């Protein structure tokens, strides 16, 4: 399902027309929903991870939650700057969501980390697609998402580091993950 559109953009930034602004807002709204979903998923994992390396994983996740929360705030404020209305209610998230809900509850660290690897792969892939769409439309939003994607890639590296053996090979990976 596509992101809701803002049919009544009041104002936009100088040098950007309403049509370009609407397109960027639409893309950003879908990414905002994904970021809000990610921060809730990360906190869910934080509460439900158990087993080997529990404390390392548990403590690794809170800074990721905080960073993703800051990303979602920056995206919402950019949407507002462009004349849109950022939508962050649970209903708005589920309306635009094209991904399945996170399925694990209480589970061992390796299972959660493998599932998070797949979640991060999806987020990064979709953020990169958003960056490509912004192109000439809005270099400011493009820059914002480039920075966010770099952070998401770092977080995925943190997750993957827990899934590697002594040779550096990922020994447990969700088959849907890259």
C-alpha positions as CSV (number, residue, x, y, z in Angstrom):
1,X,0.0,0.0,0.0
2,X,1.3,3.4,-0.8
3,X,1.9,6.2,1.6
4,X,-0.9,8.8,2.2
5,X,-0.5,11.8,0.0
6,X,-0.8,15.4,1.2
7,X,-3.2,16.9,-1.2
8,X,-3.1,20.3,0.5
9,X,0.5,21.3,0.8
10,X,0.4,24.8,2.2
11,X,3.9,26.0,1.6
12,X,7.1,24.4,0.6
13,X,10.7,25.6,0.7
14,X,12.1,28.3,-1.7
15,X,13.2,26.8,-5.0
16,X,11.0,23.7,-4.7
17,X,7.6,23.4,-6.4
18,X,4.6,21.8,-4.8
19,X,4.7,18.7,-7.1
20,X,8.3,17.9,-6.2
21,X,7.5,18.6,-2.6
22,X,4.5,16.2,-2.7
23,X,6.6,13.4,-4.2
24,X,9.4,13.8,-1.6
25,X,6.8,14.0,1.2
26,X,5.2,10.8,0.0
27,X,8.5,8.9,0.0
28,X,9.5,10.3,3.4
29,X,6.1,9.4,5.0
30,X,6.7,5.8,4.1
31,X,10.2,5.9,5.4
32,X,8.9,7.6,8.6
33,X,6.5,4.8,9.1
34,X,9.3,2.3,8.7
35,X,11.6,4.2,11.1
36,X,8.8,4.3,13.8
37,X,8.3,0.6,13.3
38,X,12.0,-0.1,13.6
39,X,12.4,1.8,16.8
40,X,9.5,-0.2,18.3
41,X,10.9,-3.4,17.0
42,X,14.4,-2.7,18.5
43,X,12.8,-2.0,21.9
44,X,10.8,-5.2,21.6
45,X,14.0,-7.1,21.0
46,X,15.7,-5.3,23.9
47,X,12.9,-6.6,26.2
48,X,12.8,-10.1,24.8
49,X,16.3,-11.2,24.0
50,X,17.7,-14.0,26.2
51,X,20.6,-16.4,26.3
52,X,24.3,-16.2,25.4
53,X,25.6,-12.6,25.1
54,X,22.3,-11.3,26.5
55,X,23.7,-8.3,28.2
56,X,25.9,-7.2,25.3
57,X,22.9,-7.4,22.9
58,X,20.5,-5.9,25.4
59,X,22.8,-2.9,26.0
60,X,23.7,-2.5,22.3
61,X,20.1,-1.9,21.4
62,X,19.1,1.1,23.5
63,X,21.5,3.5,21.6
64,X,20.1,2.1,18.3
65,X,16.6,2.9,19.6
66,X,17.6,6.4,20.5
67,X,19.3,7.0,17.2
68,X,16.4,5.7,15.1
69,X,14.0,7.8,17.2
70,X,16.2,10.9,16.3
71,X,16.0,9.8,12.7
72,X,12.2,9.6,12.7
73,X,12.0,13.0,14.3
74,X,14.3,14.5,11.7
75,X,12.2,13.0,8.9
76,X,9.0,14.1,10.4
77,X,10.3,17.7,10.8
78,X,11.5,17.6,7.1
79,X,8.0,16.6,6.0
80,X,6.6,19.5,8.0
81,X,9.3,21.9,6.5
82,X,8.2,20.9,3.0
83,X,4.6,21.7,3.8
84,X,3.4,18.2,4.7
85,X,1.8,16.7,7.7
86,X,3.9,13.9,9.3
87,X,1.8,11.0,10.3
88,X,3.0,9.0,13.2
89,X,0.0,7.3,14.7
90,X,-0.1,3.5,14.9
91,X,-2.9,3.4,12.4
92,X,-0.9,5.5,9.9
93,X,2.1,3.1,10.3
94,X,0.1,0.0,9.6
95,X,-1.7,1.6,6.6
96,X,1.5,2.2,4.6
97,X,3.4,-0.8,5.8
98,X,4.5,-3.3,3.1
99,X,6.5,-5.5,5.4
100,X,5.5,-8.3,7.9
101,X,5.4,-7.6,11.6
102,X,8.4,-8.8,13.6
103,X,7.6,-12.4,14.6
104,X,9.9,-13.2,17.5
105,X,9.0,-12.7,21.1
106,X,11.2,-14.1,23.8
107,X,14.0,-15.8,21.9
108,X,17.8,-16.5,22.0
109,X,20.1,-13.7,21.0
110,X,21.3,-15.4,17.8
111,X,17.7,-15.7,16.6
112,X,16.9,-12.1,17.3
113,X,20.1,-10.9,15.8
114,X,19.5,-12.9,12.6
115,X,16.0,-11.5,12.4
116,X,17.3,-7.9,13.0
117,X,19.9,-8.5,10.2
118,X,17.0,-9.1,7.8
119,X,15.1,-6.0,9.2
120,X,18.1,-3.8,8.7
121,X,18.6,-5.2,5.2
122,X,15.1,-4.2,4.3
123,X,15.5,-0.7,5.9
124,X,18.7,0.0,4.2
125,X,17.5,-1.2,0.8
126,X,14.4,1.0,1.0
127,X,16.4,4.0,2.3
128,X,18.8,3.6,-0.7
129,X,15.8,3.5,-3.0
130,X,14.5,6.7,-1.4
131,X,17.8,8.4,-1.8
132,X,17.8,7.5,-5.5
133,X,14.2,8.9,-5.9
134,X,15.2,12.2,-4.2
135,X,18.0,12.8,-6.7
136,X,17.3,16.2,-8.4
137,X,14.0,16.7,-6.5
138,X,15.5,17.6,-3.1
139,X,19.2,17.3,-2.3
140,X,18.5,18.3,1.3
141,X,16.3,15.3,1.9
142,X,18.7,13.2,0.0
143,X,21.5,14.3,2.3
144,X,19.4,13.6,5.4
145,X,18.7,10.0,4.2
146,X,22.4,9.4,3.2
147,X,23.4,10.2,6.8
148,X,20.6,8.0,8.2
149,X,21.6,5.1,5.9
150,X,25.2,5.3,7.0
151,X,24.0,4.9,10.6
152,X,21.7,2.0,9.8
153,X,24.5,0.3,7.9
154,X,26.7,0.7,11.0
155,X,24.0,-0.8,13.2
156,X,23.7,-3.7,10.9
157,X,27.4,-4.3,11.1
158,X,27.1,-4.3,14.9
159,X,24.4,-7.0,14.6
160,X,26.3,-9.0,12.1
161,X,29.5,-9.0,14.2
162,X,27.6,-11.0,16.8
163,X,26.7,-13.6,14.1
164,X,30.2,-14.3,12.9
165,X,32.5,-17.1,13.8
166,X,36.3,-16.8,14.4
167,X,36.9,-16.8,10.7
168,X,34.5,-13.9,10.1
169,X,31.9,-15.9,8.4
170,X,28.3,-15.3,9.3
171,X,27.2,-18.6,10.9
172,X,23.6,-17.9,11.5
173,X,21.7,-15.8,9.1
174,X,18.1,-15.4,8.2
175,X,17.7,-16.7,4.6
176,X,15.9,-13.5,3.6
177,X,18.8,-11.4,4.7
178,X,21.5,-10.1,2.4
